[in-house]
Amino acid sequence: MSLAAFQGKTVLITGGASGIGQGLAEELGRCGALVVIADRQLELAEKRAADIRLAGGKARAEALDVRDASAFADLAIRIRAETGSIDYLFNNAGICITGAVRDYSPEDWRALVDINVMGVINGIQAVYPLMIEQGYGHIVNTASMAGVTPSAGLAGYSATKHAVVGLSTALRVEAAFEGVNVSVLCPGAIRTPLLASGGKFGKQLSNLSEAETLATWERMKPMDIHTFARKALKAVARNRSIIIYPAWYRLLWWVIRLSPLIIMKLSGPDFKKQHIDTRKQ
C-alpha cells in the first residue's frame, strides 16, 4: 500500500508541532488527510497547521497536554463528532531526559512516566473505544530504539519506551479482534530537538555541552524528519507491527535479540566517556 491510503482520513497527532510529529503531520497533509495537530505548544501547532493549509492540505491545531486524560477524551469525542471518525491516532508526544540514573530526581522520573507512558495510555483510553465503535482504526505509538535496546545514559527514557513497545505489541493482539490495527514506531537517530537537550520539555543531566551532545549524535548520521515520516507512514499503511528506521538499526535490533551481552558491553565505553569521565573534569 502507498501513502494514498491516508487520503481523506482523519488523523489525530499528539506532539505534532515539532520533531517527528511535525514530519508526520506535514507528510499526512500532503497525502490528503485531515490532520489534527494536538500539542501543548498551541501557537507553534497553529503555525504548523497553517503551513499545511498553505501547501494545499487540511489541518487544524488543538491545545492538548497528554497528561490530562479528561481533556484527551473530550478532544477525541469532539473530533469524532465533527468529522465522523478518527481513522488514525499517532500517540507521538514525548520527552527525553539524558544522564546517569544517580542524577535523576523524583520529578524527572514522574515527568517521563506521566508524558511518555501515561500520555500514550490516555490517548488509547480516549480513542480506542471510539475505534471499536467504528469497527476500524489504527493506533500508532511512538517509542524509540531505546525501547528495544539497553541504553545507558537514557535509562528513564528507555524504561518508558520499553513500556510503550510492550503496550503496543500486546494491544495489537487484542485490537485485531475489534478491527483496529496497532503499530509502534522505533526510530533511531532522527534529526529532532531531542538530539540536543531532550527538546523544549526535556532535560540533559550530564556535563556535556550541547555541541558535544550534537557531535555524538552526528556520528549516528541522523535521518531527516520528513524522510523518516514518509518511510514510517508507508510501513503504517502496510500495517507493520514494529517499525524501525533508519533501516540499519534493524540489524542492531537483531544483534541485541541474538546476543544481549554484546551490546551491553559495547555501550559501556560511551557511557563512561559521557557520564563518568565528564564528572571528573
N, C-alpha and C positions, 0 to 999 in steps of 0.2 A: 504494500500500500504506500501511497505517496502523501505529501503534505496536503493534497486536495481533500483528504479525509476530514480536515478541520474546517472546511468551508461551510459557513452558515451555522456553526456550532457556538454555543455559549460556553465561555471558558472563564473560570474564576482563578486568579493567580494571587497568592499572598507573597508579600515581599517583592512585588513586581516593579518597583520603582528603580531598582538598581541591580547590578550584578547579573547573575544567571536569570533571575526573574525578569529583568529588563529585556535580556536577549530573547527569552521565551515569548514575552508579550509582543515584542516587535515582529518576530517571525510569525507568530499566530495572526497578527494583524495583517501581514502580507498574504496569509493563507485565506483570508476572508472570514475569519472567526470574529464573533463579538467578544472582545477582551475586557474583562472587568479587573482592573488593577487595584488590589486591596493592599494598603500599606499604611503604616503609622506616619510615614513621611508624605502627607497628603499633597502638599504643594509640589513636590517632585513627582508624585504619581500623576497629578493633573497635567504636568508638563509632558510626561511620557505618553499619556493618553492623547493629548493634543497633537503630539508629533505623529502618532499612529494615524489619527484622523487626517492630518495634513498630507500624509502619504497615501491616502485613499482608503484606509481601513476604518474599522469601527471599534471604538474603545471608550471607556469611561473610568473614572477614578473613584475609589471609595476609601474613607478613613477606616482603618481596622488595626487593632492591636490583637494579635492572635492569642494572647494570654487571656482575653476576655471571651469566655465561652458563650455567654448570652449574646454579646454583640455579633459574634461569628454566626450563631444560629439565626439571629434576626436578619442579618445580611443575606444569608443563604435563602431564607424564606422569601425575602423581598425580591431577590434576583429571579427566583423561580416563578414568582407571581407575575413579574413584569415581562419575562422572556418566554415563559412556558416550560423551560427546562434548564438544568445545569448539566451540560454534557461532559465537561472535564473540570476537575478540581486539581490545581497544581499547588500542593502544600509546600511552598518554597521558602517561606520566611525562616531565617535562622541567623545565629550569631556565632562568632568564634572567639574563644579565649585561649591564648597560647602561653606556654610556660610550664614550669615544673609544678607538680601537684603540691609540693611543700609551700608554694607561694599562693595557693588558692585561698580565698576567704569563703565563708558560708554563702555570702551574697553572690559570689562568682558561680558557685555550683547551682544556686537557686535560679539565677538568670539563664544559665544554659539549659537546665531541665524545663523551666517554665516556657521558654520560647521554642527550643529545638524539639522537645518531646511533647509537652502539653499543647503547644501550638498546633502540632500535627494532629494530636488526638482531638483537640477542639474542632479542627476542620473536618475530620472524619465524622465525629458525632453530629456536626451540623449538616453535612451534605450527604453522607451515606444513606440515611433513612429516606431522603428525597429521591436519591437514585434508585433505591429499592422500590419505591412507589412508582417511579417511571418505568422500571424494568430494564434500565440500561444506564450507562455512565462509565467514567474512567477516572480513578483517583491516581494521581502521580505524586509521590512524596519525594522530596529532595533529601538524600542522605549525603554520602561522600565516600571516597575511597577509604577515609578514616573510619568508616563504618564496617569495613571488611578486612582491615589490616591493623596490626599493632602500631600505634602512632605515638611514640614517646614525645613528650613536649606538647601533645594535643590530647591528653588523657580525658579531660572533661568533654571536649568536643567529640572525641572518638566514642566515649561511652554513650553520648546522646545519639550519635549517628548509628552506632550498632543497634540501639533501641529502635530507631526508625526502620532499619533494614529488617529486623526481626518482626516488627509490627506489620510491615508491608507484605512480607512473604507469607506470613500466617493469614493475614486478611485476604490475600489473593485467593487462597484456597476456599475460604468461606464465601467471599463475594461472588465467585464464579457461579454458585448455586442461585444467586439473586440476579444474574445477568449483568453484573458490574465487574469491570476489569480493574486491576491494581498493578501499578508498576512503581519501581523505586529507582531514582537516578543516583548514581555513584560517581560523580565527577572527580577526576584527578585534578591536576593543576589547571585552573581556569583563570583568565585574567579578570579578576573582580577586585572590589575594595577589600575583601577579606584577606588578600595576599599581604597587605601591608601591616595592619594592626588589628585585624578582626572586623574591619568595617566600622561604620559610624557608631554602632551599638556594641561593638566587641571590645576586646582589651588584649594588650600584649604585656605579659608579666615578666618577661626576660629582660636582660640588659642590652639586648641587640637594638641597634638603631633601625629606623625604618629602611634606610638604604641597605643595611646589612641583611635585613629580612627579605627585601625585594631581590637582592642579589642571589640569595639562597634559592628563592622560587624561580628566578630566571634560568637557573641551571636545569630546571624541570621543563623548560620550554612551554609556558602556559598557553593554553588554547584560547583563541578569541571567543567572546561570549556568543556571538552570532553563529560562528561555526559550530560550537557546541550545541546551541539551541536547535539548529537545523538537523544535526545528526541525532540528537536526543528525540526530537519530535518524530522523525522517521521511524525510530525504534518504538516509540509510543504507539504510532499508527499501526505497527505490526504486533502490538500487544506483547512486547517483550517484558520479562519479569524484572531482572536486574540489568540496568542499562549503564554501561561503563564507557566513558570517553575521557581523554584521548585513548585510542584503541590499544596502545602498548600497555596500558595499565591492566588490561585483561590478562596478559602474560604474568604480570606481577601477582595478580589475584590467584592464578593457578599455582604459581610457585608457593605462595603462602598456604594454600589449601593442602598442597602435597608435603610441604616441609616447613611448618610454622617456625621452627627454631632458627632456620637460616635467616629469615627476615628480621627476627628479633635481634640476632647477633649483628646484622648489617646496620640496623638502625641505631645501635648503641653509640658508635663513634660520633655521629651527627648530634645526638642528644648531648653527649659530653661536651662537645665543642661549643654548642649554642647555649646550654643551660648550666653547665658545671664550670667550665673554664672561664666563662664571662663573669661568673660570680667572684672569681679570684682576682679579677683585674681591678 
